[in-house]
Amino acid sequence: MFDERNIKQTRLLVIRLEHLSVDSVWAHRASGLRGSLLHIMEKYEIDGTLDHPEKLDELMNMGYYILEQAIKIPHKKR
């Protein structure tokens, strides 16, 4: 069931993906994923339906995977 908790979690994931360092290869991968998540959220907010909840689960899992990989990359010292 898709509920308010899922909406908040999806929004938080989108924000976190948006803040990945632009120098990271993972930021590029995250951009398309963010677009897909935003598209699903917009549709849900407009008509209250979620056509494919399993698709949202898959995208969320991919988003968390990207975040995990992005934090494993050593940061460059300036």
N, C-alpha and C positions, 0 to 999 in steps of 0.2 A: 504494500500500500504506500502510495506517495503522499506524504503529508507535509505539514509546515516544517517539521524537523529536517526533512529531506531538502526542502527549498533552501533553508538556512545553510545546510551543509554544502549544497551545490554552489551557492553564492560565495561561501568562504573559500571553497576550492578554486573557483574562478579567480578570486582576488589573489590567492597565493600563487597561482600559476602566472598571473599577470606581473607579479613582482620578481620573477626569476631574472637573474642578471642577463642583460642582452648579449654578453660575451659567451654565454653558455649555449652549447648545442641543444640543450634541453629546452631553452626558451623558444627556439624555432619550432620544435616539435609541439610545445605547449600551445602555440598560437592557434593552430587548427583545431585542437581539442577544445580550447576556450570558446571558439566560434560555435562549435557543435553544441557545447553545453549551454551557451547563451541562447541559441536557437530553440532548444528544447524548453528552456525556462520561459522565454518570451511566449511561446505557444501555450504553455501551461498557464501563464498569467493572463493571457487573453481569453482563452475559452475553458480553462479549468480541466483540460484533458491531457493525458499523457499516453500517446499512441503505443509506445513500445517501452515499458518500464525496464525491460531487460537491457535495452540499448543504453539507458541512463546509467544503470549499474555498471555496464561495461566501460562507459566513458569515465565514470567516477574512479573505477579501479585503475584505468590507464592514467588518469590525472594524479592519483596518489603514487603510482609507480614513477612517473616523471619527477614528482617532487622528491621522492626518495633518491633517485639517481642524481638529481641536481645537487643535493646536499653532500653527496659522496665525492664530488669533484673538488680537489684542493683549490683553495682560493689563491690567486696571485698576490704577492706582496708588492706594494707600490713604493 
